[in-house]
Amino acid sequence: MLVFTRVVKLAAILMAMLLGVPTQAQTTGVVRLHIVKAGFVIGVGSGSGVLTYGGKSYGLAVSGVGVGSLGVVAMDIVGSASNLISPASIAGTYQEG
């Protein structure tokens, strides 16, 4: 049983070396968004942006509704998205906080 365990560990190490294990740089993308919000008590916001991941750019769309808005605001946001497996990993529902 000990020999089998060693063979499995060795095979796992060899596969990781051959296939490559993603580094932090490979699993992190840069996100740039331009968002416009407008409202009076209830606000509506939408925008667009780009995810740069693995040397390629992918379009993003942003939309939402909030309470407590007054006026019109436009903002540009730049940040990072980490632990991405693929560009599709960024899809989802997010909340400002």
SVG drawing of the C-alpha trace seen along z (x, -y; Angstrom):
<svg xmlns="http://www.w3.org/2000/svg" viewBox="-38 -66 45 68">
<polyline fill="none" stroke="black" stroke-width="0.4" points="0.0,0.0 2.9,-2.4 4.4,-1.8 1.0,-2.6 0.7,-5.8 4.2,-6.9 3.4,-6.1 0.2,-8.2 2.0,-11.1 4.8,-10.9 2.2,-10.7 0.4,-13.8 3.7,-15.8 4.6,-14.8 1.2,-15.8 1.4,-19.1 4.9,-19.7 3.7,-18.7 0.4,-20.4 1.5,-23.4 -0.2,-24.8 -1.7,-28.3 0.2,-31.0 -1.5,-34.0 -0.7,-36.1 -2.6,-33.7 -5.7,-33.6 -6.1,-37.4 -7.7,-39.7 -8.1,-43.5 -11.6,-45.0 -12.4,-48.5 -16.0,-49.7 -17.8,-52.9 -21.1,-53.3 -23.8,-56.0 -26.3,-56.2 -29.4,-58.5 -32.3,-58.8 -34.6,-60.5 -35.1,-58.3 -34.9,-55.2 -31.9,-55.1 -31.1,-53.1 -27.6,-52.4 -26.0,-50.8 -22.6,-50.6 -20.1,-48.7 -16.6,-47.6 -13.8,-45.2 -12.2,-42.3 -8.6,-41.8 -7.6,-38.2 -4.8,-36.1 -3.8,-38.9 -7.4,-39.1 -10.2,-41.6 -13.8,-40.5 -16.8,-42.9 -18.8,-43.3 -22.3,-44.7 -23.4,-46.2 -26.9,-47.1 -28.8,-47.7 -31.4,-49.5 -30.9,-51.1 -32.7,-53.2 -31.5,-56.6 -30.2,-58.1 -30.5,-61.8 -29.1,-63.2 -26.8,-61.8 -23.4,-60.3 -20.9,-58.9 -17.8,-56.9 -14.9,-55.0 -13.8,-52.0 -10.6,-50.0 -9.9,-46.9 -8.8,-43.3 -10.7,-40.0 -8.7,-37.1 -9.1,-33.3 -10.5,-33.2 -10.6,-29.8 -11.8,-31.3 -13.3,-34.7 -16.8,-33.3 -15.8,-33.0 -16.6,-36.7 -20.3,-36.3 -22.6,-36.7 -24.4,-39.1 -22.4,-41.6 -23.2,-44.1 -21.4,-47.2 -20.2,-47.3"/>
</svg>
